[in-house]
C-alpha cells in the first residue's frame, strides 16, 4: 500500500526504515522524502512507527538530548529536542 503518493513510498519501505532505526516521521522523510511535499501522509507514517521501542525516543524520555544529538547530529537541532521532551 502506498503511504506517500507524492513520492511513491510504500508502507513496506517505511517499515524497513523503521527496522533499520528510523523512529520519527522526520527520519523517514530524510530517507524517503515521504511527508515533505503535501504532508498528508505524516499521520499514517506516525501510525506505522507507533510508540514501540526506539533508542532515540528512550534517550529523549530520560532527558539525554546530548546523546541523541551525538547519535544522529543531522537529524534535529537542540531547540527541537527541547520542544519534543
N, C-alpha and C positions, 0 to 999 in steps of 0.2 A: 504494500500500500504506500502511495506517495504521501509524505508528510509535508514536504515543501514543493508546491507546484512551480514556484518561480525558478528553482534551480534543480528540480528533478531528484530531490533527496527522499529516499525511502525510509520507512521505519526500521528496516534491517540495517541500513547504514548507520542510523542514529544509535541503534543497539550495539553495533560493532564498535563505534567510537566510545560509547559508554563503557563497554567491556575493556577497552584499552585505556580507560582512565578519565574520560571526559565526564564531568559531574554537573555542568551547568549548560543552559542554552547558549551562553556566550562561548563556551569551549566547543560546543557542537558547531556554532557559526564559524568559528576560526578554522575548523577542519573542513566544513562543507559549504559554507555561505548560507545555509538554511537559517531563516529568520532575519536576514539582513536586507531584504527588499521590502515586501509589503508587511511582514511581521505577523501575518495571520497564523503561522504555524508554531509560534513560540509556545503557546499554551499546550499544544499537542506534544511538543518536544519535552516540556516540563513534565507532562503526564507520563511519557515514556521513561524519563530519567527517574521519576518518583523521588522518594526520600530514602532510598537504600543507602548502604554503606558507601561513603565517599571520603577518602583520606583528606582531601582539602576541606570538605564540609566539617569533618570531625575536628580538624585543627582550628577552623573558624569558631566553632562552638566552644572550644576550650580557650578561646581568646588569643590564639597564637598566630596572628596575622603575619608576623615576620617569617615564620616557617612556610606559610602559604606562598608568600612572595618569592622566597628562596626556591621553592619547588617549581614555580612557574612564573618567573618575573614578568613575562609579557602578557599574562592573562588579564590582570586587573591592577588598578592603581591603589595605593594606600587609602585614599579617601573613599573609594568604592568598597573596599574591605570593611572600613569603619561603618559604612551605611548598612552593609549586609549583616554585620554582627549584632 
